[in-house]
Amino acid sequence: MKRMQWLVLTLALAGGAPAYADDPYEHEKKWAEWAREDAKRHDEWVRESRKAEAEYWRERDKAEAEYWRERDKDEREAYREWLKDRAEHDREAMKALREYERDWDD
């Protein structure tokens, strides 16, 4: 990839060399201008990619927090149902025990 970029850059600069024959520094000025513009584009790209990455992580964290909230809610509900079932089972067991003791006493 780098070789291709250098090749394209070399060909672009070599093609324009005769146009700069009058002013030997014009070539360097154009090169410096192109480098500044490229650096600006790169900086903008870096800023945008960092924004996009930050947004991705914010959304991911938000989704993960929602997942855990829902999971905890479901677990609490399941535990309450288990407690209700257990209480009902204990009531039935106590009722059966009382009947057994009553029959035993008779």
Disulfide bonds with the S-S distance in Angstrom:
none
